């Protein structure tokens, strides 16, 4: 079975865009306090917004190396900040970029974009 399609199916199962905040994400909130954690989260979401914009541009240019680089960054950062959906999206993007599956990449980037917009970003 196509790894990219499996990854997309996994992302589609998060259709409610719920934040499945990890223990690590909760630990950060406890260590920093609610106000600082909220500022850190806001900065993280701004960074994810920039990465989504870069993903759209990279897809237009068919820059699979660029997409894989951004996907790797998302995969590593999502769980660290308590948003495993972002990590899952990074994994799925990476798999689809390796296969140069433009349609699936477009769908994944739009899913990630909608996830972020649902958080007001």
C-alpha positions as CSV (number, residue, x, y, z in Angstrom):
1,X,0.0,0.0,0.0
2,X,1.1,3.6,-0.7
3,X,2.7,5.1,2.4
4,X,1.6,8.6,1.5
5,X,-2.0,7.5,1.2
6,X,-1.8,5.7,4.6
7,X,-0.4,8.9,6.1
8,X,-3.2,11.0,4.6
9,X,-5.8,8.6,5.9
10,X,-4.3,9.0,9.3
11,X,-4.5,12.8,9.0
12,X,-8.0,12.7,7.7
13,X,-9.0,10.8,10.9
14,X,-8.3,14.0,12.8
15,X,-11.0,15.8,10.9
16,X,-12.3,17.5,14.1
17,X,-8.8,19.2,14.3
18,X,-8.7,18.4,18.0
19,X,-5.5,19.2,19.9
20,X,-4.2,15.9,21.2
21,X,-1.8,17.8,23.5
22,X,0.9,15.5,24.7
23,X,2.2,15.2,28.3
24,X,5.3,17.1,27.1
25,X,3.0,20.0,26.0
26,X,1.3,19.9,29.3
27,X,4.6,19.9,31.1
28,X,5.7,23.0,29.2
29,X,2.6,24.8,30.4
30,X,3.2,23.8,34.0
31,X,6.8,24.8,33.9
32,X,6.3,28.1,32.1
33,X,2.9,29.1,33.5
34,X,-0.1,29.8,31.4
35,X,0.9,33.3,30.1
36,X,4.4,32.3,28.9
37,X,3.1,29.1,27.5
38,X,0.5,31.0,25.5
39,X,3.1,33.3,24.1
40,X,5.4,30.4,23.2
41,X,2.4,28.6,21.5
42,X,1.6,31.8,19.6
43,X,5.2,32.1,18.3
44,X,5.1,28.4,17.4
45,X,1.9,28.9,15.4
46,X,3.4,31.9,13.6
47,X,6.4,29.7,12.7
48,X,4.0,26.9,11.4
49,X,2.2,29.6,9.4
50,X,5.5,30.5,7.7
51,X,6.3,26.9,7.0
52,X,2.8,26.3,5.5
53,X,3.4,29.3,3.2
54,X,6.8,27.9,2.2
55,X,5.2,24.5,1.6
56,X,2.7,26.0,-0.8
57,X,5.5,27.9,-2.7
58,X,7.7,24.8,-2.7
59,X,4.9,22.8,-4.1
60,X,4.3,25.3,-6.9
61,X,8.0,25.1,-7.8
62,X,7.9,21.3,-7.4
63,X,10.8,21.6,-4.9
64,X,10.6,18.2,-3.2
65,X,13.8,18.7,-1.3
66,X,12.4,21.9,0.2
67,X,9.2,20.2,1.1
68,X,11.1,17.3,2.7
69,X,13.2,19.8,4.7
70,X,10.1,21.6,6.1
71,X,8.4,18.3,6.7
72,X,11.3,17.2,8.8
73,X,11.1,20.4,10.8
74,X,7.4,20.0,11.4
75,X,7.8,16.3,12.3
76,X,10.3,17.2,15.0
77,X,8.6,20.2,16.4
78,X,5.0,19.2,16.7
79,X,5.2,16.8,19.5
80,X,7.8,18.9,21.4
81,X,5.2,21.7,21.5
82,X,2.4,19.4,22.4
83,X,0.8,19.2,18.9
84,X,1.3,15.6,17.5
85,X,-1.0,16.5,14.6
86,X,1.8,18.7,13.3
87,X,4.3,15.9,13.6
88,X,2.0,13.5,11.9
89,X,1.5,16.0,9.0
90,X,5.3,16.3,8.7
91,X,5.6,12.5,8.4
92,X,2.9,12.4,5.8
93,X,4.4,15.3,3.8
94,X,7.8,13.6,3.8
95,X,6.4,10.3,2.5
96,X,4.4,12.1,-0.2
97,X,7.4,14.3,-1.2
98,X,9.6,11.2,-1.6
99,X,7.0,9.8,-4.0
100,X,6.6,13.2,-5.7
101,X,2.8,12.9,-5.3
102,X,1.8,16.5,-6.0
103,X,-2.0,15.9,-5.5
104,X,-1.5,14.3,-2.1
105,X,1.0,17.0,-1.0
106,X,-1.5,19.7,-2.0
107,X,-4.2,18.0,0.1
108,X,-1.9,17.6,3.1
109,X,-0.8,21.2,3.0
110,X,-4.4,22.3,2.9
111,X,-5.2,20.0,5.8
112,X,-2.4,21.5,7.9
113,X,-3.5,25.0,6.8
114,X,-7.1,24.3,8.0
115,X,-5.8,22.9,11.3
116,X,-3.9,26.1,11.9
117,X,-6.8,28.3,10.9
118,X,-9.0,26.5,13.3
119,X,-6.7,27.9,16.0
120,X,-7.1,31.4,14.8
121,X,-3.8,31.5,12.9
